[in-house]
């Protein structure tokens, strides 16, 4: 399958104070057509920075200092605002965490769809655009009579689904989703995930789905990237990441979710706290919390190396060989 | 079973909202025993935080009674807070940011135990919640601590009064995933070592299963099911409990057919004008005529289980 998106060596610094803070450090991955890539990380892992960099929505003090984002054969990093505008909505769309902030509170929901639809298709009549808005809402299970509602008249779950439908309005190939289910309850989360999976099947878009909740990615994503301290420390298929995580952080994160059904045992999470990016530890960013660290982990920074269909940045796997 | 420390009996809380009334909690009955943990699970708006606040006497119940050591509580006596403490969700908002950890803890010790050796007691509290070495934390300001460390200070402050009951309202949901378990293990230790009675409020069934002994499920202001955790999770009696468990992320999920259509799960009703009968009936695939008109009574089942569902009543 061909790649929709190729990210190479993406590095983002926050330029504040004396020393720039590196929030995204040499991030590389590929996204295939129609694939769902999950990105999991804790606070300060760089996942939100990655999203704003990918969608070119970053604002100073964030600066992309190195790397390429190849999408549609062009490097997004080099594009100016006019060229980016042509890609937005029609090729690249985003769903934000809080639909409360993403929808305009003083415009009817349908009017926000009409705006987007008509901005990208000048031949579309107003009437047809309203009809299309109702169809799009229908795709996420919102009845057509809601098209004239204001956002506050919809429940939080409906608003979040409406913002997903809005992202899909112009048929993008890539939808970036930033914690789209964090602000909704677990039942609504299940419904949103089921709808995203069906719409992906019907429409064939690819998804970058960012969340702190690895347990839901295991059920949703085709592949998962684990971020820690601004870097991807492991990337692989959902099955291999759950069944055979290589990086000690991935293993610790997986074992931080108590099971719903299998027998309970005492779990310990990961001792310590995530690193402070203003003052990152030398060597591997995880070494201060790592139970498997050995001589040199606090000096040498491991590179992301491929093992079979999987890649891991850990000195336990020095030449990409599986030691375990 | 031993005598409950803290009990809610038939407690309701109605809030006025303009001309209408929000029926936040109705007819809730709950008992907390020493050394046992009850998890209260449900979605937002189900009434679980209101119930915690009723138990913490933030406000009085509209009807029903709260009993501490078997005696009905009236007003907000300070002695009540010597026995019952509430831990909030947000460790960032619940510590005074202008004061050091020492001061935040001293206040509680001085108020409730004026004769205690304050310095020694504060040091003990920090050790109790594993913020050691004590010197490294005692003079820090809240903003100098991580989220997990702050939540430990909040727990230490609650312990300062030597309570019998801890009410935890989503105490881990704002913490990073990798440090949540340490907090759950700490709560478990307090239960085992100090014999605290604990109410653990959460929307996360997996963490409830990890920590608690019994689960109580709330839906739209009412308690709908309760019992020993493994029984409730493995074999839920109420269709809503089934929905909640089916919706929870579970990497080990088997491909068994679902009772519900995953794309149309519906949403909880408004509490201003809740549905008649069973509040879950508009979403329930198994609803019968009686469910639409009459609220199901509490059905007691063997093994300490109970539910409010006509399916069980008719059985």
Interface residues (C-beta under 8 A of the other chain):
Chain A: X42 X43 X141 X155 X157 X158 X185 X186 X187 X188 X189 X190 X191 X194 X195 X198 X212 X213 X214 X215 X216 X218 X219 X242 X252 X253 X256 X257 X258 X259 X260 X261 X262 X264 X266 X267 X268 X269 X270 X271 X273 X274
Chain B: X43 X44 X146 X147 X148 X149 X176 X177 X178 X179 X180 X181 X182 X185 X203 X204 X205 X206 X207 X209 X210 X233 X234 X243 X244 X245 X246 X247 X248 X249 X250 X251 X252 X253 X262 X263 X264 X265 X267
